[in-house]
Amino acid sequence: MNHLPTAFFCKTGDNQYQPTEATIGPWSAKLQHGGPPSALLAHALRVYPSPNNLLVSRITIEILAPVPLTECEIIVEPVRGGRRIELLKAQYISEGKVYLIAHAWRLEALPGISEAIHEPFTLPDLPDPQPLSWYAGIDYFPYLHALEWRYSSGSFDQLGPATVWARPRILLIEGHEINGFESLILLIDSANGISAELEFQKWSFVPVDMTVGLYRQPAGPWFGMSARTVIENNGIGQTTTTAFDQSGSVGHSMHTLFVRPR
């Protein structure tokens, strides 16, 4: 890309958004990468009115179909209300079709209410700036350019587990500061790609869902993921990830993969 848009989405109405070129993934110039629409759902679930400022502690996103580059509407509704615990549902709708469904548990957080028991996790150093290396065979991938990537281990062109730091170069929604939770969802959808075990040109390993559980809200500007993919010989796989920021681990994610030869 010669020029990045200022944001992944432009707001066109109360709950309407227009995706920009920055959302485009590697498969087609008419389809989005999963990260931006997932992050848009995360934003809607985070800001949904709550009397006690509840925090998203787990979000699960079901990916029903490839997401087009057409204007969308985001609808949020409560499933289980409560003053201290609530479950919300959000839908990503475009041209009358539901493409993504997300459920999020929002919990009351009271600092000091419980003893802290931390995960044994060694925070990797943030590397110096690195040149952006492409996946072999991919010549147009705007989403990739819209984030800055720095690998602590592995790389885009190396198969196997990987640990990477990343930060958005642009806003999620034009005119709105991007939140740490939204930034993490924006990049962690790529976990199956950065930890790929099969060659991209020969295999399709499509995530059908993504679940992210957080015990602490992530804070930027840099966010990280340490990802590993396993695949059985029946065409079903799973990517698991430890998510972190510059203060340490914040939670974990899991993708379910549908694996087939191209």
SVG drawing of the C-alpha trace seen along z (x, -y; Angstrom):
<svg xmlns="http://www.w3.org/2000/svg" viewBox="-32 -12 48 50">
<polyline fill="none" stroke="black" stroke-width="0.4" points="0.0,0.0 1.3,-3.4 -1.0,-5.2 -2.7,-4.0 -6.2,-5.1 -6.6,-7.0 -8.7,-4.2 -10.1,-0.7 -13.7,-1.9 -15.5,-5.2 -18.7,-5.7 -21.7,-6.4 -24.6,-6.3 -25.5,-5.5 -24.5,-1.8 -23.3,-1.9 -19.7,-1.7 -17.9,-1.6 -14.8,0.6 -11.7,-1.0 -9.0,0.6 -7.0,1.2 -9.3,4.1 -8.6,6.1 -7.0,9.6 -4.8,11.7 -7.5,13.7 -9.4,11.1 -9.6,7.3 -13.3,7.6 -12.9,9.4 -11.8,8.3 -9.2,9.9 -11.0,11.2 -9.2,8.9 -10.9,5.5 -14.5,6.7 -13.8,8.7 -12.3,5.6 -15.3,3.5 -17.6,6.0 -15.2,5.8 -15.6,2.0 -19.4,2.2 -19.4,4.7 -17.0,2.7 -18.9,-0.6 -22.4,0.8 -24.0,-1.2 -23.5,0.4 -24.4,-1.1 -21.2,0.2 -18.6,-0.1 -18.2,3.7 -15.2,5.0 -15.1,7.6 -13.5,10.7 -14.2,13.1 -15.3,12.6 -16.2,15.4 -16.6,14.6 -18.3,17.0 -17.2,16.5 -20.2,17.4 -18.8,16.3 -16.1,14.3 -16.7,10.6 -17.2,8.3 -16.0,4.8 -19.5,3.4 -21.1,1.1 -22.1,2.8 -24.4,2.4 -23.5,3.5 -26.3,4.6 -25.8,5.3 -28.3,6.7 -28.1,8.1 -28.6,11.9 -28.2,12.0 -28.3,8.6 -26.9,7.9 -25.2,5.3 -22.0,7.3 -22.1,9.9 -23.7,9.7 -23.6,11.5 -24.0,9.5 -24.5,10.5 -23.4,8.5 -23.9,9.1 -22.0,7.8 -24.6,7.4 -24.0,6.3 -26.7,6.1 -29.1,8.0 -26.8,10.9 -25.1,11.8 -21.4,12.4 -20.2,12.5 -21.8,13.2 -20.0,12.3 -20.8,13.1 -19.0,11.3 -19.1,11.7 -18.6,8.4 -17.7,8.6 -17.4,6.1 -13.7,5.5 -12.8,4.4 -9.0,3.9 -7.9,5.5 -11.0,7.7 -8.9,10.9 -5.3,12.1 -3.4,11.9 -2.0,15.2 0.0,14.5 0.7,16.7 4.3,17.9 5.2,16.1 8.5,14.6 7.8,11.4 9.9,11.3 11.9,8.2 10.4,5.8 12.8,6.1 14.0,3.1 12.1,2.2 12.1,5.0 11.5,5.0 8.0,6.3 8.3,9.7 5.4,11.0 3.9,14.4 5.2,16.1 2.8,15.7 0.9,12.8 1.3,9.5 -1.6,7.4 -2.4,7.5 -3.4,4.0 -4.3,5.3 -0.7,6.5 0.6,2.9 -1.9,1.3 0.0,2.8 3.6,2.7 5.0,6.2 8.1,7.2 8.9,10.9 10.7,12.2 10.7,15.7 9.5,17.0 8.5,14.9 5.8,14.6 7.8,16.8 8.7,19.4 6.4,22.3 5.9,23.2 5.2,21.5 5.9,17.7 6.0,14.9 5.3,11.4 4.7,7.9 2.4,5.6 0.7,2.2 -1.9,0.6 -0.6,-2.2 -4.1,-3.6 -7.3,-4.0 -10.0,-1.4 -12.8,-3.9 -12.1,-7.3 -12.1,-10.0 -12.1,-7.6 -9.0,-6.7 -8.4,-2.9 -8.7,-1.1 -6.2,1.6 -8.8,4.4 -9.8,3.5 -6.2,3.4 -5.5,6.8 -8.6,8.3 -7.4,6.6 -4.1,8.4 -4.9,11.7 -7.1,12.9 -3.9,13.4 -2.6,16.0 -3.2,18.9 -1.3,17.2 1.8,16.2 2.0,19.8 1.1,21.6 2.3,25.2 1.3,25.7 2.3,23.7 -0.2,21.0 0.0,21.7 -0.9,25.4 -3.3,25.4 -6.3,23.5 -6.6,23.4 -9.6,21.2 -10.6,20.2 -14.3,20.7 -14.2,18.9 -12.1,17.1 -12.3,17.0 -10.3,14.5 -10.3,14.7 -8.8,11.8 -7.9,11.6 -6.5,8.1 -7.3,5.4 -4.5,4.9 -2.7,1.5 -0.8,0.2 0.8,-0.9 2.4,2.5 0.6,5.9 1.9,9.4 0.9,13.0 2.8,16.2 1.0,18.7 1.1,22.4 -1.0,24.4 -1.7,28.1 -3.5,30.1 -4.9,33.6 -4.9,35.7 -8.7,35.4 -8.6,31.7 -9.4,30.1 -6.9,27.9 -6.5,25.5 -4.4,22.4 -3.8,21.4 -2.2,18.1 -0.9,16.4 -1.7,12.7 0.5,10.0 1.3,6.3 4.4,4.5 3.5,5.3 3.1,9.1 0.4,11.6 -3.2,10.6 -5.0,13.8 -5.3,16.5 -7.0,17.1 -8.2,20.2 -9.1,20.6 -10.8,23.7 -9.4,24.4 -11.0,26.0 -8.0,27.5 -8.1,28.5 -5.7,28.7 -6.2,25.8"/>
</svg>
